[in-house]
Amino acid sequence: MLRKELEENSGMLFIFEESQKLCFWMKNTLIPLSIAYMDEDYKIIDLLDMKPLDLTPICSSKPAKYALEVNKGWFEKQGIKTQDKAVIEN
């Protein structure tokens, strides 16, 4: 990624063909991020924080189809919690 910043209300949505246990790491990622793992209905399974440059896999606790990475703490600032349902618009 090698970014030094991510705009405040921006993020990266990862979409997988099938639900599965997902694991992300922070190789080449210079900024702290939070990740939301979501099921096929966009229900949030996990909200986890990730440290810059950490190679430790951060995995979903259950099968997930979507992962959304944002600036660390963004979900908390928005009042978003596990079990909430995301709305994804094109």
Secondary structure, 3 states (H helix, E strand, C coil): CCCCCCCCCCEEEEEEEEEECCEECCCCCCCCEEEEEECCCCEEEEEEEECCCCCCCEECCCCEEEEEEEECCHHHHCCCCCCCECCCCC
